[in-house]
Amino acid sequence: MKKMSSYEAPWGKGAQLFIIRTGEWRYQRPVVSGDKCCQCGSCYLFCPVGCIEDKGKYYAANGDYCKGCGICASVCSANAIKMVREDGS
């Protein structure tokens, strides 16, 4: 017999997964120039957080989870991603 507990797993009855929006930690954010993006997918592949999303004609970071590390901008072969300082608002 298996003992069930409300703390056993996040998918248990009535339990919810906790979603931590880590984008609040950053001091800079990536801004994508959609017309420059060649859709090579380098930013998608190298993002350590996995927050790059395909927007159809270009890739862009999800601001809720992007930590602002700048790896996407450094690997962009088309120079379509620029890092800009957060203004705090």
Phi and psi in degrees as GROMACS dihedral restraints (atoms count N, CA, C in turn):
[ dihedral_restraints ]
;  ai    aj    ak    al  type     phi  dphi    fc
    3     4     5     6     1  -100.9    20    10
    4     5     6     7     1   130.5    20    10
    6     7     8     9     1   -84.2    20    10
    7     8     9    10     1   127.0    20    10
    9    10    11    12     1   -97.4    20    10
   10    11    12    13     1   140.3    20    10
   12    13    14    15     1  -135.8    20    10
   13    14    15    16     1   149.7    20    10
   15    16    17    18     1   -69.7    20    10
   16    17    18    19     1   -12.9    20    10
   18    19    20    21     1  -103.2    20    10
   19    20    21    22     1     4.9    20    10
   21    22    23    24     1   -68.0    20    10
   22    23    24    25     1   -40.6    20    10
   24    25    26    27     1  -156.0    20    10
   25    26    27    28     1   153.5    20    10
   27    28    29    30     1   -68.6    20    10
   28    29    30    31     1   -15.7    20    10
   30    31    32    33     1   -98.5    20    10
   31    32    33    34     1    11.2    20    10
   33    34    35    36     1   -68.5    20    10
   34    35    36    37     1   173.6    20    10
   36    37    38    39     1   -61.8    20    10
   37    38    39    40     1   121.1    20    10
   39    40    41    42     1    79.9    20    10
   40    41    42    43     1    -5.2    20    10
   42    43    44    45     1   -85.2    20    10
   43    44    45    46     1   150.9    20    10
   45    46    47    48     1  -126.6    20    10
   46    47    48    49     1   148.9    20    10
   48    49    50    51     1   -75.2    20    10
   49    50    51    52     1   141.4    20    10
   51    52    53    54     1   -88.1    20    10
   52    53    54    55     1   129.6    20    10
   54    55    56    57     1  -110.2    20    10
   55    56    57    58     1   116.6    20    10
   57    58    59    60     1  -100.1    20    10
   58    59    60    61     1   115.4    20    10
   60    61    62    63     1   -85.0    20    10
   61    62    63    64     1    99.4    20    10
   63    64    65    66     1   -83.3    20    10
   64    65    66    67     1    -2.4    20    10
   66    67    68    69     1   -65.0    20    10
   67    68    69    70     1   -18.2    20    10
   69    70    71    72     1   -71.7    20    10
   70    71    72    73     1   -12.3    20    10
   72    73    74    75     1   -83.5    20    10
   73    74    75    76     1   -17.0    20    10
   75    76    77    78     1   -82.2    20    10
   76    77    78    79     1   158.1    20    10
   78    79    80    81     1  -113.2    20    10
   79    80    81    82     1   -10.2    20    10
   81    82    83    84     1  -139.4    20    10
   82    83    84    85     1   157.0    20    10
   84    85    86    87     1  -137.4    20    10
   85    86    87    88     1   151.6    20    10
   87    88    89    90     1   -82.6    20    10
   88    89    90    91     1   135.7    20    10
   90    91    92    93     1  -119.2    20    10
   91    92    93    94     1   124.4    20    10
   93    94    95    96     1   -99.9    20    10
   94    95    96    97     1   131.9    20    10
   96    97    98    99     1   -90.8    20    10
   97    98    99   100     1   103.2    20    10
   99   100   101   102     1   -58.9    20    10
  100   101   102   103     1   -32.1    20    10
  102   103   104   105     1   -76.3    20    10
  103   104   105   106     1   -21.1    20    10
  105   106   107   108     1   -87.3    20    10
  106   107   108   109     1   -23.1    20    10
  108   109   110   111     1   -63.4    20    10
  109   110   111   112     1   126.4    20    10
  111   112   113   114     1   -98.6    20    10
  112   113   114   115     1     5.8    20    10
  114   115   116   117     1    55.7    20    10
  115   116   117   118     1    41.9    20    10
  117   118   119   120     1   -74.5    20    10
  118   119   120   121     1   -26.4    20    10
  120   121   122   123     1    85.7    20    10
  121   122   123   124     1     6.2    20    10
  123   124   125   126     1   -61.0    20    10
  124   125   126   127     1   -43.3    20    10
  126   127   128   129     1   -62.1    20    10
  127   128   129   130     1   -39.3    20    10
  129   130   131   132     1   -63.4    20    10
  130   131   132   133     1   -42.6    20    10
  132   133   134   135     1   -72.4    20    10
  133   134   135   136     1   -36.8    20    10
  135   136   137   138     1   -93.6    20    10
  136   137   138   139     1    -8.5    20    10
  138   139   140   141     1   -64.4    20    10
  139   140   141   142     1   117.3    20    10
  141   142   143   144     1   -69.6    20    10
  142   143   144   145     1   -21.9    20    10
  144   145   146   147     1   -89.7    20    10
  145   146   147   148     1   -26.8    20    10
  147   148   149   150     1    79.2    20    10
  148   149   150   151     1    32.9    20    10
  150   151   152   153     1  -101.7    20    10
  151   152   153   154     1     7.0    20    10
  153   154   155   156     1   -80.4    20    10
  154   155   156   157     1   131.4    20    10
  156   157   158   159     1  -119.8    20    10
  157   158   159   160     1   146.4    20    10
  159   160   161   162     1   -83.1    20    10
  160   161   162   163     1   118.1    20    10
  162   163   164   165     1   -98.0    20    10
  163   164   165   166     1    10.1    20    10
  165   166   167   168     1   102.6    20    10
  166   167   168   169     1   -64.1    20    10
  168   169   170   171     1  -104.3    20    10
  169   170   171   172     1    -8.0    20    10
  171   172   173   174     1  -160.0    20    10
  172   173   174   175     1   167.9    20    10
  174   175   176   177     1  -103.4    20    10
  175   176   177   178     1   146.8    20    10
  177   178   179   180     1  -147.8    20    10
  178   179   180   181     1   151.9    20    10
  180   181   182   183     1   -83.3    20    10
  181   182   183   184     1   141.9    20    10
  183   184   185   186     1   -79.9    20    10
  184   185   186   187     1   113.7    20    10
  186   187   188   189     1   -63.7    20    10
  187   188   189   190     1   -19.3    20    10
  189   190   191   192     1   -69.6    20    10
  190   191   192   193     1   -26.8    20    10
  192   193   194   195     1  -119.6    20    10
  193   194   195   196     1   -14.4    20    10
  195   196   197   198     1   -66.9    20    10
  196   197   198   199     1   129.5    20    10
  198   199   200   201     1   -94.7    20    10
  199   200   201   202     1    -4.5    20    10
  201   202   203   204     1    76.6    20    10
  202   203   204   205     1    32.8    20    10
  204   205   206   207     1   -72.0    20    10
  205   206   207   208     1   -27.1    20    10
  207   208   209   210     1    87.3    20    10
  208   209   210   211     1     3.8    20    10
  210   211   212   213     1   -63.5    20    10
  211   212   213   214     1   -38.1    20    10
  213   214   215   216     1   -60.8    20    10
  214   215   216   217     1   -41.3    20    10
  216   217   218   219     1   -69.2    20    10
  217   218   219   220     1   -34.8    20    10
  219   220   221   222     1   -74.3    20    10
  220   221   222   223     1   -27.7    20    10
  222   223   224   225     1   -95.0    20    10
  223   224   225   226     1    -4.7    20    10
  225   226   227   228     1   -70.7    20    10
  226   227   228   229     1   114.4    20    10
  228   229   230   231     1   -74.6    20    10
  229   230   231   232     1   -20.4    20    10
  231   232   233   234     1   -97.0    20    10
  232   233   234   235     1     1.4    20    10
  234   235   236   237     1    52.8    20    10
  235   236   237   238     1    39.6    20    10
  237   238   239   240     1   -88.1    20    10
  238   239   240   241     1   -11.2    20    10
  240   241   242   243     1  -114.7    20    10
  241   242   243   244     1   125.6    20    10
  243   244   245   246     1  -120.2    20    10
  244   245   246   247     1   141.5    20    10
  246   247   248   249     1   -92.6    20    10
  247   248   249   250     1   127.2    20    10
  249   250   251   252     1  -120.8    20    10
  250   251   252   253     1   147.4    20    10
  252   253   254   255     1   -70.5    20    10
  253   254   255   256     1   138.2    20    10
  255   256   257   258     1   -68.2    20    10
  256   257   258   259     1   141.5    20    10
  258   259   260   261     1   -92.6    20    10
  259   260   261   262     1    -7.0    20    10
  261   262   263   264     1    89.3    20    10
  262   263   264   265     1     1.3    20    10
